[in-house]
Amino acid sequence: MPNNIPDTTVDILLVDDDETFCMVLNNAIERRGFTIVTATNSTEAMKLASTYNPVYAIVDLRIGDESGLELVENLVLSNPDISIVMLTGYASIATAVQAIKLGAKHYLTKPADADEIIASFNNDLNTQSIKPAEQPLSPKRLEWEHLQKVLMDNDGNVSATARALGMHRRTLQRKLQKRPVKK
């Protein structure tokens, strides 16, 4: 994918393995007056971050086989002032908490439009403003959230997670492959 790399400073680093998504979001953000560079993997992202020292970053949770959480941590280590928004198609409370702990300012689910992403850069996630859900989560959603939390606690190790849950590893793998239920 051709990357229009500016000669001056860069406002935003966009990291997602979906080249079409990068191109569409890149164009939308540029139309709003920002300079932006895109990367489709963590190595490329870190090179661009060290070269351009962007003020903001948009990072996908899954970048191919790589974890966007690790990239968030590395970006914050290299530039503690960077404001990062994490995007994901499969949101869970566990990954949202982990992203915020590692330094992301916001956590948005796809599809998120350019205006929503840009607005979130300057609005830190404030737990005081989060209102409890009017409807409680379903038991299936609670189970999925719990599986994700225990998986995160075990650094993504499925075997260790299965042992911690007292569950057969293949059963856990089947449950993890399913998309999360909405409620």
Buried (B, 14 or more C-beta within 10 A) or exposed (E): EEBEEEEEEBBBBBBBBBEEBBBEBBEBBBEEEBBBBBBBBBEBBBEBBEEBBBBBBBBBBBBEEBBBBEBBBBBBEEBEEBBBBBBBEEBBBBBBBBBBEBBBBBBBEBEBEBEEBBEBBEEEBEEEEEEEEEEEBEEBBEBBBBBBBBBBBBEEEBEBBBEBBEBEBEEBBEBBEEEBEEE
